[in-house]
């Protein structure tokens, strides 16, 4: 594996954790280091780091707070 790809993986703890637990990425990144973009997308999907996930979590929190406030009335 290219040193640059390995260093990029070790920079982010979540990327490194995903790499340790999903060995098929080792083979993929070893053969094609440009697939790091696909790897990052997979990491964002698995750890819910996309913008839509964050918005959905915020909406859920607002709903919970409003339900608690309605219950206290």
JORA-V87739 format. One line per field, one symbol per residue. ss: DSSP state (H for helix, E for strand, C for the rest). phi: phi as a letter, one per 40 degrees, with the letter a starting at -180 (. if undefined). Layout:
# JORA-V87739
ss = ???
phi = ???
This chain:
# JORA-V87739
ss = CCHHHHHHHHHCHHHHHHHHHCCHHHHHHHHCHHHHHHHHHHHHHHCCCCHHHHHHHHHHHHHHHHHHHHHHC
phi = .ccccccccccbcccccccccbcccccccccaccccccccccccccbfbcccccccccccccccccccccccc
